[in-house]
Structure formats: C-alpha cells, structure tokens
Amino acid sequence: MKYLLVMLVVAIAIGIWRKKRRVHGSSTTSTNPSTALSKPQSMVECTYCGLHLPQTDTVADAQGQLYCSAEHRHLAAQDPNSR
C-alpha cells in the first residue's frame, strides 16, 4: 500500500513538473513563431546557368533578368549569347 502511495506522489510531481515546463516555454514542442515553418517562396531560374533558387536570393540586372550571383550577371553582360 505504501508503494502505491509513493508512486501516486511521484506521478503527481512529474505531472506538475511537465506542466510548469510547458508554461515556461522550455518544452521541446514550443509554439514559438520563429520555429514555425515559413511560407513557400517563389522559385525562379538563373538566366545564365539555369539554377533554380528563391526569388529573394537573386541578383537582377537593369533589364530585370535574374541571376544566382553577381558573377553570373557580370558574365552574362560580357557574353549575351552565353546560354
């Protein structure tokens, strides 16, 4: 009988500890918005090499052509028939 009482006290203590842990945000299942998945981004193709990348990571030229890097923008400006 005393073992059941001890197990009951331990179970209650664990329950209280887990509840406090969730309230204070140190739980592994956090609802922090910074850890939530971000919205999908629009993917575009590099005009020079054909690499697909998020539009926010591109480099544009004066005509609005999108490139994966400044180097590819520069190379495309030197040789417009490169692709």
VOLUM-143704 format. One line per 5 residues: for each residue y, x, z of C-alpha. Coordinates in steps of 0.25 Angstrom, whole numbers, plus 5000, padded with zeros to 4 digits. Layout:
// residues N
Y X Z  ...;
// end
This chain:
// residues 83
5000 5000 5000  5010 5011 5003  5007 5018 4990  5011 5005 4983  5024 5004 4991;
5027 5019 4987  5024 5016 4972  5033 5004 4973  5045 5012 4979  5043 5023 4969;
5043 5013 4957  5056 5007 4962  5062 5020 4964  5058 5024 4949  5064 5011 4944;
5077 5013 4951  5078 5027 4946  5075 5023 4932  5085 5012 4933  5096 5022 4938;
5093 5032 4927  5095 5021 4916  5108 5017 4922  5114 5031 4923  5110 5034 4909;
5101 5045 4911  5089 5038 4905  5083 5042 4892  5085 5029 4886  5100 5030 4886;
5108 5019 4879  5120 5029 4876  5126 5026 4863  5127 5041 4859  5112 5042 4859;
5110 5029 4851  5107 5031 4836  5119 5032 4827  5121 5022 4815  5116 5027 4802;
5125 5035 4793  5127 5034 4779  5120 5045 4771  5126 5052 4759  5121 5063 4749;
5128 5076 4747  5134 5077 4733  5130 5092 4732  5115 5093 4737  5111 5078 4739;
5108 5079 4754  5110 5066 4762  5118 5066 4774  5126 5057 4783  5140 5054 4776;
5147 5058 4789  5141 5073 4787  5146 5074 4773  5157 5082 4767  5166 5075 4756;
5174 5081 4744  5187 5076 4738  5179 5067 4729  5171 5061 4740  5158 5068 4737;
5149 5070 4749  5143 5083 4753  5134 5088 4764  5142 5100 4767  5155 5107 4763;
5147 5118 4755  5141 5107 4746  5155 5101 4744  5160 5115 4740  5148 5118 4731;
5149 5104 4724  5164 5107 4722  5161 5120 4715  5150 5114 4706  5151 5099 4704;
5139 5099 4695  5130 5105 4706  5122 5092 4709;
// end
